[in-house]
Amino acid sequence: MNNLGNILMRILAVFAASGLSVIGAGAVFGIDTLSAVFMAGLLGVSTVVEALSRSFLQDGRLTRDEINNAFAKVDKRKDK
């Protein structure tokens, strides 16, 4: 259950980080802010969920490395 809680909190963080990064960008293209935030947040979350699903399909379990690799796909920090 510890991994599940960690994954859920990290997915929430992905949604926030992805969504908040486009607040100003939506206005440039005439998209309202709320729609831009939700679209970006859902895109980030779907990337992580897909990676976790593919890892789980391989052997029916998720290792800490597989979880970290899934979240690394959406972490855009330069100081990794």
ChimeraX commands (.cxc) that place a marker at each C-alpha (Angstrom):
marker #1 position 0.00,0.00,0.00 radius 0.5
marker #1 position 2.98,2.28,0.54 radius 0.5
marker #1 position 3.80,2.22,-3.19 radius 0.5
marker #1 position 0.18,3.01,-4.08 radius 0.5
marker #1 position 0.12,6.10,-1.86 radius 0.5
marker #1 position 3.47,7.23,-3.26 radius 0.5
marker #1 position 2.27,6.76,-6.85 radius 0.5
marker #1 position -0.99,8.62,-6.26 radius 0.5
marker #1 position 0.74,11.58,-4.62 radius 0.5
marker #1 position 3.32,11.71,-7.41 radius 0.5
marker #1 position 0.56,11.59,-10.05 radius 0.5
marker #1 position -1.07,14.57,-8.34 radius 0.5
marker #1 position 2.29,16.35,-8.43 radius 0.5
marker #1 position 2.67,15.55,-12.15 radius 0.5
marker #1 position -0.78,17.03,-12.81 radius 0.5
marker #1 position 0.09,20.20,-10.90 radius 0.5
marker #1 position 3.54,20.62,-12.44 radius 0.5
marker #1 position 2.33,19.95,-15.98 radius 0.5
marker #1 position -0.79,22.07,-15.62 radius 0.5
marker #1 position 0.82,25.06,-13.96 radius 0.5
marker #1 position 3.58,25.21,-16.55 radius 0.5
marker #1 position 1.12,26.28,-19.27 radius 0.5
marker #1 position -0.90,28.95,-17.49 radius 0.5
marker #1 position 0.35,31.76,-19.73 radius 0.5
marker #1 position 0.70,29.70,-22.89 radius 0.5
marker #1 position -3.02,29.12,-23.31 radius 0.5
marker #1 position -3.72,32.83,-23.58 radius 0.5
marker #1 position -1.29,33.16,-26.48 radius 0.5
marker #1 position -3.35,30.70,-28.54 radius 0.5
marker #1 position -6.76,31.89,-27.36 radius 0.5
marker #1 position -7.45,28.92,-25.07 radius 0.5
marker #1 position -8.94,29.70,-21.68 radius 0.5
marker #1 position -6.61,29.12,-18.76 radius 0.5
marker #1 position -8.58,26.36,-17.06 radius 0.5
marker #1 position -8.79,24.29,-20.26 radius 0.5
marker #1 position -5.06,24.70,-20.90 radius 0.5
marker #1 position -4.20,23.62,-17.34 radius 0.5
marker #1 position -6.44,20.54,-17.49 radius 0.5
marker #1 position -5.19,19.50,-20.93 radius 0.5
marker #1 position -1.53,19.77,-19.91 radius 0.5
marker #1 position -2.13,18.09,-16.55 radius 0.5
marker #1 position -3.99,15.17,-18.10 radius 0.5
marker #1 position -1.33,14.73,-20.75 radius 0.5
marker #1 position 1.38,14.47,-18.09 radius 0.5
marker #1 position -0.67,12.04,-16.01 radius 0.5
marker #1 position -1.50,9.86,-19.02 radius 0.5
marker #1 position 2.20,9.63,-19.91 radius 0.5
marker #1 position 3.00,8.33,-16.42 radius 0.5
marker #1 position 0.03,5.96,-16.24 radius 0.5
marker #1 position 0.93,4.48,-19.62 radius 0.5
marker #1 position 4.55,3.88,-18.55 radius 0.5
marker #1 position 3.43,2.31,-15.25 radius 0.5
marker #1 position 0.94,0.09,-17.08 radius 0.5
marker #1 position 3.53,-1.13,-19.57 radius 0.5
marker #1 position 5.98,-1.93,-16.77 radius 0.5
marker #1 position 3.28,-3.77,-14.82 radius 0.5
marker #1 position 2.29,-5.82,-17.88 radius 0.5
marker #1 position 5.81,-7.25,-18.16 radius 0.5
marker #1 position 5.82,-9.21,-14.90 radius 0.5
marker #1 position 2.78,-8.22,-12.85 radius 0.5
marker #1 position 4.65,-6.03,-10.39 radius 0.5
marker #1 position 6.27,-2.62,-10.20 radius 0.5
marker #1 position 9.75,-2.11,-8.81 radius 0.5
marker #1 position 10.91,1.18,-7.37 radius 0.5
marker #1 position 13.13,1.69,-10.44 radius 0.5
marker #1 position 10.18,1.13,-12.80 radius 0.5
marker #1 position 8.10,3.64,-10.85 radius 0.5
marker #1 position 10.91,6.21,-10.85 radius 0.5
marker #1 position 11.52,5.71,-14.58 radius 0.5
marker #1 position 7.84,6.28,-15.33 radius 0.5
marker #1 position 7.86,9.59,-13.48 radius 0.5
marker #1 position 11.18,10.62,-15.00 radius 0.5
marker #1 position 9.46,10.77,-18.40 radius 0.5
marker #1 position 7.58,13.91,-17.36 radius 0.5
marker #1 position 10.16,15.51,-15.05 radius 0.5
marker #1 position 11.67,18.32,-17.10 radius 0.5
marker #1 position 14.19,19.51,-14.50 radius 0.5
marker #1 position 17.62,20.20,-15.93 radius 0.5
marker #1 position 19.49,19.32,-12.70 radius 0.5
marker #1 position 18.83,15.57,-12.66 radius 0.5
marker link #1:1,2 radius 0.2
marker link #1:2,3 radius 0.2
marker link #1:3,4 radius 0.2
marker link #1:4,5 radius 0.2
marker link #1:5,6 radius 0.2
marker link #1:6,7 radius 0.2
marker link #1:7,8 radius 0.2
marker link #1:8,9 radius 0.2
marker link #1:9,10 radius 0.2
marker link #1:10,11 radius 0.2
marker link #1:11,12 radius 0.2
marker link #1:12,13 radius 0.2
marker link #1:13,14 radius 0.2
marker link #1:14,15 radius 0.2
marker link #1:15,16 radius 0.2
marker link #1:16,17 radius 0.2
marker link #1:17,18 radius 0.2
marker link #1:18,19 radius 0.2
marker link #1:19,20 radius 0.2
marker link #1:20,21 radius 0.2
marker link #1:21,22 radius 0.2
marker link #1:22,23 radius 0.2
marker link #1:23,24 radius 0.2
marker link #1:24,25 radius 0.2
marker link #1:25,26 radius 0.2
marker link #1:26,27 radius 0.2
marker link #1:27,28 radius 0.2
marker link #1:28,29 radius 0.2
marker link #1:29,30 radius 0.2
marker link #1:30,31 radius 0.2
marker link #1:31,32 radius 0.2
marker link #1:32,33 radius 0.2
marker link #1:33,34 radius 0.2
marker link #1:34,35 radius 0.2
marker link #1:35,36 radius 0.2
marker link #1:36,37 radius 0.2
marker link #1:37,38 radius 0.2
marker link #1:38,39 radius 0.2
marker link #1:39,40 radius 0.2
marker link #1:40,41 radius 0.2
marker link #1:41,42 radius 0.2
marker link #1:42,43 radius 0.2
marker link #1:43,44 radius 0.2
marker link #1:44,45 radius 0.2
marker link #1:45,46 radius 0.2
marker link #1:46,47 radius 0.2
marker link #1:47,48 radius 0.2
marker link #1:48,49 radius 0.2
marker link #1:49,50 radius 0.2
marker link #1:50,51 radius 0.2
marker link #1:51,52 radius 0.2
marker link #1:52,53 radius 0.2
marker link #1:53,54 radius 0.2
marker link #1:54,55 radius 0.2
marker link #1:55,56 radius 0.2
marker link #1:56,57 radius 0.2
marker link #1:57,58 radius 0.2
marker link #1:58,59 radius 0.2
marker link #1:59,60 radius 0.2
marker link #1:60,61 radius 0.2
marker link #1:61,62 radius 0.2
marker link #1:62,63 radius 0.2
marker link #1:63,64 radius 0.2
marker link #1:64,65 radius 0.2
marker link #1:65,66 radius 0.2
marker link #1:66,67 radius 0.2
marker link #1:67,68 radius 0.2
marker link #1:68,69 radius 0.2
marker link #1:69,70 radius 0.2
marker link #1:70,71 radius 0.2
marker link #1:71,72 radius 0.2
marker link #1:72,73 radius 0.2
marker link #1:73,74 radius 0.2
marker link #1:74,75 radius 0.2
marker link #1:75,76 radius 0.2
marker link #1:76,77 radius 0.2
marker link #1:77,78 radius 0.2
marker link #1:78,79 radius 0.2
marker link #1:79,80 radius 0.2
view
